């Protein structure tokens, strides 16, 4: 206890009140969204946003914590989706037993693609990830009977579980929300664990990390595999939601979208990826932009964020919140904490 | 046998001989200094001993174990820890989180906690950064960054610290404060091996000096003897006088 007194206060490890309030609001919004009678169109959009956000949390983990960017992340979703698809079509294995298989397969592939990251870094590694997903799309297109070629695979419905029928869109929504909340919680725990701190050390200074006894190679691959787990879960959810998967879903273009969403939302804050996914999915719809206009708006928005809010929209919102708090409580200037 | 035994350590970069077979033994309860002109191989010696570079030949024995050419992180975990010439921290993280990362390393290896203590607060207090815990490391002045560098090394609970020019770029007062910090280490059972250019500082601090020139050891012994050595005067001080 004496050591805590020495620190001069301002330090507490548990969640702050603001964090708890934010968590309650987010959970409330996610669970309460169907009560707004969103209609078929917006509920579907919300489901898409949900599994996209799960993949984004993986990408944000490797980029925000370990500092390793990838523009091939949709490829890992593809590994998860096709693992589920092949298991369903060739072996008759349904959603629930395939779920861990998809996650593990994507994690394994993520680790393998990560091996070059030990030798190259930055832009060079990004190019490797780009090549991976471009090659994956070609391999899936030419996979013959196994992958169904260019026309892809048809995946059946999710079998009932917990007495729920997931053919109902509302139940499918709650399934995705449950997965998303699990992934938010996992992300929060990982980021605030010694493991998360170790990855941030590697991000900040790799040479110094080694000098204080961190096995940087092991942890970089580890971070990519954790990221792959998230992508695999997102992939199988997408496969079973769409009921049909094809190579085009997992090529370079969807991968770039994921990378841009993470940058737009912000990769270092808990709600950053979710913010990015929601903005990109819902804004064009709410503004009734056609696909070409929305891509242009997206590009302009991304440029603005990079120029004005390097930490993403989430960091910008947090900045506004802290500014507002400092206006109301000027006596608490040492309130900043967090790991950004 | 000394804690760290270096025999015939040689390192070549292409055709350049950076270290030409250095023998050195260091005990972990003393402060020794390595001096020598620029390019004499002082930093290379640290780099090869701590696994940053692999030696061309020679052996490094740490507590009876051959660690020659081992990975940097493994060597650090064994208690042989170095700091860097450039003040090195995790610049984007808070000072407390910097030290916390190091302390968690020390603990995960299951080594006995040194007299500095095992918590980030104790380590910060020891190096005099107790009030800077919430600062972002990269925004601190240079002197504090040096202290943080030492705090990070202390956090993982070392037995021997290799300090690469800990006082470089500091004002006289800051350098004195830092050296006072180094002087407290042996009492805690932590040995220190320093590189520095400041002869007065080094002879006041170290009980033994080692002089390197062009990658070879040309003198070794108590500061008074070494500084009066004819060869040392010629190659090292001769340039100044």
Interface residues (C-beta under 8 A of the other chain):
Chain A: X3 X4 X6 X7 X8 X10 X11 X194 X197 X198 X200 X201 X203 X204 X205 X207 X208 X209 X210 X211 X212 X213 X214 X215 X216 X334 X336 X337 X339 X340
Chain B: X50 X52 X71 X72 X73 X74 X76 X77 X81 X82 X83 X84 X88 X89 X90 X91 X92 X93 X94 X96 X97 X100 X101 X102 X104 X105 X106 X108 X109 X117 X119 X121 X122 X124 X125 X130 X131 X133 X134 X152 X153 X155 X156
